[in-house]
Amino acid sequence: MKKLVDEKGRLFGKISLIDFIVIVMVLVLAAAIYVRFFGRTETARATDETFVYQVQVTNLREASVDNLRVGDKLFSAESGTEIGTITDVAASDAMLDVTRTDGTFAYTKSTNRKDVVLTLEASGVISEGRYYAGRTFELNVNDKVDLCTKYCEFEGTIWSIER
């Protein structure tokens, strides 16, 4: 009966022990790489959900406020992605910090500017606490975003997001 390792250090008299260990390590590494990059992975199926969020726009011209209508689509000005439908437009007089000629500051109403809060309804994905309008545009509270409708373009701050 043959020994497991002979006097020359070969396994079953055919292959050296070190060569055998190297071959096993290469096979394990190849299997790990295959599982990592080509193995079956279970992906979460994201379903579209509807959520409501608000965008605050400050110091907007009155002509632009008149062009914000309920039912209009809102888009990202950068990517063109549709990110919601306007469901409410609440406008109020814009308040501005003004420096007077004597060097003091005053908080006064603007005569031709408005502050607007837009309420929007969006369809998208909610994944791990993150909201994605149109499946790709991530919405985060306090983010400044460049937005547009068919009639005007402006910068707004996302104020709140609710399911």
SERO-4910 file (N, C-alpha, C, O; in steps of 0.05 Angstrom, whole numbers):
BEGIN
 pado doro    nc1    nc2    nc3   cac1   cac2   cac3    cc1    cc2    cc3    oc1    oc2    oc3
  Met    A     17    -24      0      0      0      0     18     25      0     37     26     15
  Lys    A     11     44    -17     27     69    -19     20     88      4     -2     88     14
  Lys    A     40    103     11     36    124     32     22    148     19     24    152     -5
  Leu    A     10    164     36     -3    189     26     18    207     15     15    218     -7
  Val    A     40    212     29     62    228     20     87    211     20     93    199     41
  Asp    A    101    209     -2    125    192     -3    150    207      7    147    230     17
  Glu    A    173    194      5    198    206     16    207    231      1    223    246     12
  Lys    A    197    236    -23    204    260    -38    184    282    -35    186    303    -47
  Gly    A    164    278    -18    143    298    -12    122    300    -33    108    321    -36
  Arg    A    118    278    -48     97    278    -69     72    265    -58     74    245    -44
  Leu    A     49    275    -65     24    264    -57     17    240    -74     16    242    -98
  Phe    A     13    217    -62      8    191    -75     31    185    -95     26    169   -114
  Gly    A     54    196    -91     77    191   -109     75    204   -136     91    198   -153
  Lys    A     56    222   -140     51    234   -167     56    264   -167     69    274   -186
  Ile    A     45    279   -148     46    309   -148     57    319   -121     50    307   -100
  Ser    A     73    340   -122     84    350    -97     62    363    -81     42    373    -92
  Leu    A     65    364    -55     46    375    -37     42    405    -42     19    415    -41
  Ile    A     63    419    -47     61    448    -52     46    454    -78     29    472    -78
  Asp    A     51    438    -99     36    441   -124      6    436   -119    -11    450   -130
  Phe    A      0    416   -103    -28    410    -97    -41    433    -83    -64    440    -89
  Ile    A    -28    445    -63    -39    468    -48    -44    492    -67    -64    505    -65
  Val    A    -24    497    -85    -27    519   -104    -51    515   -122    -66    533   -128
  Ile    A    -54    490   -132    -77    484   -150   -103    488   -136   -122    499   -147
  Val    A   -105    479   -111   -130    482    -95   -136    511    -91   -159    520    -93
  Met    A   -115    527    -84   -120    556    -80   -129    570   -105   -147    587   -104
  Val    A   -118    563   -128   -126    574   -154   -156    567   -160   -171    584   -169
  Leu    A   -163    542   -155   -191    534   -159   -210    549   -141   -232    557   -149
  Val    A   -203    552   -115   -220    567    -96   -222    596   -105   -244    607   -104
  Leu    A   -200    608   -113   -201    636   -122   -218    639   -147   -234    658   -150
  Ala    A   -216    620   -166   -233    621   -190   -262    618   -184   -279    632   -195
  Ala    A   -269    601   -165   -297    597   -157   -307    623   -143   -330    630   -148
  Ala    A   -291    635   -127   -299    660   -113   -304    682   -134   -324    697   -131
  Ile    A   -287    685   -153   -291    705   -174   -316    700   -190   -331    718   -196
  Tyr    A   -321    675   -197   -345    668   -212   -370    675   -196   -388    687   -207
  Val    A   -371    668   -170   -394    674   -154   -398    704   -151   -421    713   -152
  Arg    A   -376    718   -148   -378    747   -144   -389    761   -168   -406    779   -166
  Phe    A   -379    754   -192   -387    769   -216   -408    756   -233   -422    770   -248
  Phe    A   -411    730   -232   -430    716   -250   -451    700   -235   -469    689   -248
  Gly    A   -449    699   -209   -469    683   -194   -496    695   -194   -499    719   -200
  Arg    A   -516    680   -188   -544    690   -187   -546    708   -163   -539    701   -141
  Thr    A   -557    731   -167   -563    749   -145   -593    755   -145   -605    758   -166
  Glu    A   -604    757   -122   -632    765   -119   -633    795   -118   -622    807   -100
  Thr    A   -646    807   -137   -649    836   -137   -677    843   -128   -697    829   -134
  Ala    A   -679    864   -113   -705    873   -103   -720    885   -127   -709    902   -141
  Arg    A   -744    876   -130   -761    887   -152   -773    913   -142   -789    914   -124
  Ala    A   -764    935   -154   -774    961   -146   -800    966   -160   -803    963   -184
  Thr    A   -820    974   -145   -846    981   -156   -850   1011   -154   -841   1023   -135
  Asp    A   -864   1022   -173   -869   1050   -172   -889   1056   -150   -909   1043   -146
  Glu    A   -883   1077   -135   -900   1087   -114   -905   1117   -120   -890   1130   -133
  Thr    A   -927   1127   -108   -933   1155   -111   -927   1169    -84   -934   1159    -63
  Phe    A   -913   1191    -86   -908   1207    -62   -911   1236    -68   -911   1245    -91
  Val    A   -913   1252    -47   -918   1281    -49   -894   1295    -37   -884   1288    -16
  Tyr    A   -885   1316    -51   -863   1332    -39   -868   1362    -45   -883   1368    -63
  Gln    A   -854   1379    -30   -857   1408    -34   -830   1420    -41   -810   1412    -31
  Val    A   -832   1440    -58   -808   1455    -67   -813   1484    -61   -834   1495    -68
  Gln    A   -794   1497    -47   -796   1525    -41   -779   1541    -62   -755   1535    -65
  Val    A   -791   1560    -74   -777   1577    -94   -779   1606    -83   -801   1616    -78
  Thr    A   -756   1618    -80   -756   1645    -69   -749   1666    -91   -734   1660   -110
  Asn    A   -760   1689    -87   -754   1712   -104   -759   1707   -133   -742   1713   -150
  Leu    A   -783   1697   -140   -790   1690   -167   -806   1713   -179   -823   1725   -166
  Arg    A   -801   1719   -204   -816   1741   -217   -846   1734   -219   -853   1710   -222
  Glu    A   -863   1754   -218   -892   1750   -219   -900   1736   -245   -919   1720   -245
  Ala    A   -887   1743   -267   -894   1731   -293   -889   1701   -292   -904   1686   -304
  Ser    A   -867   1693   -279   -861   1664   -276   -881   1651   -258   -889   1628   -263
  Val    A   -889   1664   -237   -909   1653   -219   -935   1648   -233   -949   1628   -229
  Asp    A   -943   1667   -251   -967   1664   -266   -966   1640   -285   -987   1629   -293
  Asn    A   -942   1631   -293   -939   1608   -311   -938   1581   -296   -935   1561   -309
  Leu    A   -939   1581   -270   -940   1557   -254   -969   1550   -249   -982   1563   -233
  Arg    A   -978   1528   -262  -1006   1521   -259  -1009   1493   -250   -993   1475   -255
  Val    A  -1031   1488   -235  -1037   1461   -226  -1041   1443   -250  -1055   1451   -269
  Gly    A  -1029   1420   -249  -1031   1401   -271  -1007   1401   -290  -1003   1383   -306
  Asp    A   -990   1423   -288   -966   1424   -305   -945   1404   -295   -944   1398   -272
  Lys    A   -930   1393   -314   -908   1375   -307   -884   1391   -300   -879   1412   -311
  Leu    A   -868   1381   -280   -843   1393   -272   -820   1375   -280   -822   1350   -277
  Phe    A   -799   1387   -290   -776   1372   -300   -750   1381   -287   -749   1404   -277
  Ser    A   -730   1364   -286   -704   1372   -278   -692   1388   -301   -692   1378   -324
  Ala    A   -682   1412   -296   -670   1428   -317   -644   1416   -328   -637   1421   -351
  Glu    A   -631   1401   -311   -605   1389   -319   -609   1365   -337   -596   1362   -358
  Ser    A   -626   1346   -329   -629   1321   -343   -654   1319   -361   -655   1302   -378
  Gly    A   -673   1336   -356   -698   1335   -371   -717   1313   -360   -738   1308   -373
  Thr    A   -711   1300   -338   -727   1280   -326   -752   1292   -314   -751   1312   -300
  Glu    A   -775   1279   -320   -800   1288   -308   -800   1280   -278   -796   1257   -272
  Ile    A   -803   1300   -261   -801   1294   -232   -826   1300   -216   -826   1301   -192
  Gly    A   -849   1304   -230   -873   1308   -216   -893   1325   -230   -888   1337   -251
  Thr    A   -918   1326   -219   -940   1342   -229   -948   1362   -208   -952   1354   -185
  Ile    A   -951   1387   -214   -958   1407   -195   -987   1403   -186  -1005   1402   -203
  Thr    A   -991   1400   -160  -1018   1397   -149  -1027   1422   -134  -1051   1425   -129
  Asp    A  -1009   1440   -126  -1016   1464   -112   -994   1485   -116   -970   1478   -116
  Val    A  -1002   1510   -118   -983   1533   -120   -992   1553    -99  -1013   1565   -101
  Ala    A   -974   1557    -79   -980   1577    -58   -959   1599    -60   -936   1595    -54
  Ala    A   -968   1623    -68   -950   1645    -72   -955   1666    -50   -978   1671    -41
  Ser    A   -933   1679    -41   -935   1701    -22   -914   1722    -30   -896   1716    -45
  Asp    A   -917   1746    -19   -899   1767    -26   -870   1760    -17   -867   1749      5
  Ala    A   -851   1765    -34   -823   1759    -27   -813   1780     -7   -818   1804    -10
  Met    A   -798   1771     12   -786   1789     31   -756   1790     25   -743   1770     22
  Leu    A   -746   1815     24   -718   1819     16   -703   1835     38   -715   1852     51
  Asp    A   -677   1829     41   -660   1845     58   -650   1868     41   -638   1864     20
  Val    A   -655   1892     51   -647   1916     36   -628   1933     53   -633   1936     77
  Thr    A   -606   1943     41   -588   1961     55   -597   1989     49   -599   1998     26
  Arg    A   -602   2004     70   -611   2032     67   -586   2050     63   -564   2041     67
  Thr    A   -591   2074     55   -569   2093     50   -554   2100     75   -531   2108     74
  Asp    A   -567   2097     99   -553   2103    124   -537   2079    135   -526   2080    156
  Gly    A   -536   2057    119   -521   2033    127   -536   2013    143   -525   1992    149
  Thr    A   -561   2017    149   -577   1998    164   -591   1979    145   -592   1984    121
  Phe    A   -600   1957    156   -613   1937    140   -643   1937    146   -651   1942    169
  Ala    A   -659   1930    126   -688   1928    130   -698   1903    116   -687   1895     95
  Tyr    A   -718   1891    127   -731   1868    115   -757   1878    104   -776   1883    119
  Thr    A   -759   1880     77   -782   1892     65   -794   1874     43   -781   1856     33
  Lys    A   -819   1880     37   -833   1865     15   -823   1875    -12   -819   1899    -16
  Ser    A   -821   1856    -30   -814   1862    -57   -839   1870    -72   -860   1858    -67
  Thr    A   -837   1889    -90   -861   1897   -105   -868   1879   -128   -891   1878   -136
  Asn    A   -848   1866   -140   -854   1850   -164   -842   1821   -162   -839   1808   -182
  Arg    A   -837   1812   -138   -826   1785   -134   -843   1770   -114   -856   1781    -97
  Lys    A   -844   1743   -118   -860   1726   -100   -843   1702    -90   -824   1694   -103
  Asp    A   -850   1693    -67   -840   1667    -56   -862   1647    -61   -885   1653    -56
  Val    A   -855   1624    -71   -874   1604    -79   -868   1577    -66   -845   1569    -64
  Val    A   -889   1563    -57   -886   1536    -48   -902   1518    -67   -927   1521    -69
  Leu    A   -888   1501    -82   -902   1483   -101   -906   1456    -87   -887   1445    -75
  Thr    A   -929   1445    -89   -934   1418    -79   -936   1401   -104   -951   1407   -123
  Leu    A   -921   1379   -104   -919   1362   -127   -925   1333   -120   -919   1324    -98
  Glu    A   -937   1319   -139   -942   1290   -136   -924   1277   -157   -925   1283   -180
  Ala    A   -909   1257   -147   -890   1243   -165   -894   1213   -163   -902   1203   -143
  Ser    A   -887   1200   -185   -887   1171   -186   -858   1163   -188   -843   1174   -205
  Gly    A   -850   1145   -171   -822   1137   -172   -817   1114   -153   -835   1099   -145
  Val    A   -792   1111   -145   -784   1089   -128   -775   1099   -101   -762   1120    -99
  Ile    A   -783   1085    -80   -773   1091    -53   -757   1067    -45   -767   1045    -42
  Ser    A   -731   1071    -42   -712   1049    -36   -694   1057    -13   -679   1076    -15
  Glu    A   -695   1041      8   -678   1045     32   -679   1074     42   -659   1086     48
  Gly    A   -704   1085     43   -708   1112     53   -701   1134     33   -702   1158     41
  Arg    A   -694   1127      9   -688   1147    -11   -711   1148    -31   -723   1128    -38
  Tyr    A   -717   1172    -41   -738   1177    -60   -726   1183    -87   -709   1201    -89
  Tyr    A   -736   1169   -108   -727   1173   -135   -751   1179   -152   -768   1162   -157
  Ala    A   -753   1204   -161   -775   1212   -179   -767   1203   -207   -745   1206   -216
  Gly    A   -786   1191   -221   -780   1181   -248   -759   1159   -248   -746   1155   -268
  Arg    A   -756   1146   -225   -737   1123   -221   -708   1131   -221   -691   1115   -214
  Thr    A   -701   1156   -229   -673   1163   -231   -665   1188   -217   -642   1191   -209
  Phe    A   -683   1207   -213   -677   1233   -201   -681   1231   -171   -703   1229   -161
  Glu    A   -658   1232   -156   -660   1229   -126   -669   1255   -114   -658   1276   -120
  Leu    A   -688   1253    -96   -699   1276    -81   -690   1275    -52   -693   1254    -39
  Asn    A   -678   1296    -43   -669   1298    -15   -678   1324     -3   -676   1345    -17
  Val    A   -688   1324     21   -697   1348     34   -673   1367     37   -651   1358     43
  Asn    A   -677   1393     32   -657   1414     33   -638   1415      9   -620   1431      9
  Asp    A   -643   1398    -11   -627   1400    -36   -636   1423    -53   -661   1427    -56
  Lys    A   -618   1438    -64   -625   1458    -84   -624   1445   -112   -605   1431   -119
  Val    A   -646   1448   -127   -648   1436   -153   -657   1456   -174   -672   1474   -168
  Asp    A   -646   1453   -198   -655   1469   -221   -679   1456   -234   -677   1432   -242
  Leu    A   -701   1470   -235   -726   1459   -245   -737   1475   -268   -729   1498   -272
  Cys    A   -755   1463   -283   -768   1477   -305   -795   1465   -311   -800   1441   -306
  Thr    A   -812   1481   -322   -837   1472   -334   -835   1479   -364   -814   1487   -373
  Lys    A   -857   1476   -379   -856   1484   -407   -852   1514   -410   -842   1524   -430
  Tyr    A   -859   1530   -389   -860   1559   -391   -839   1574   -376   -834   1598   -382
  Cys    A   -826   1562   -356   -807   1577   -340   -786   1558   -328   -790   1534   -325
  Glu    A   -764   1570   -319   -742   1555   -307   -734   1570   -281   -733   1595   -281
  Phe    A   -727   1555   -260   -721   1568   -235   -706   1548   -217   -704   1524   -223
  Glu    A   -695   1558   -195   -682   1542   -175   -700   1540   -150   -711   1560   -141
  Gly    A   -702   1516   -140   -718   1512   -116   -704   1495    -96   -685   1481   -102
  Thr    A   -715   1495    -71   -704   1478    -50   -726   1458    -42   -749   1466    -36
  Ile    A   -719   1432    -41   -738   1412    -33   -743   1416     -4   -725   1414     13
  Trp    A   -768   1420      3   -776   1427     30   -784   1403     47   -777   1400     70
  Ser    A   -801   1386     35   -810   1362     50   -818   1340     30   -824   1346      7
  Ile    A   -817   1316     40   -825   1293     23   -842   1275     41   -834   1268     63
  Glu    A   -865   1266     31   -883   1249     45   -893   1227     27   -896   1230      3
  Arg    A   -899   1204     39   -911   1182     24   -940   1188     19   -954   1172      7
***
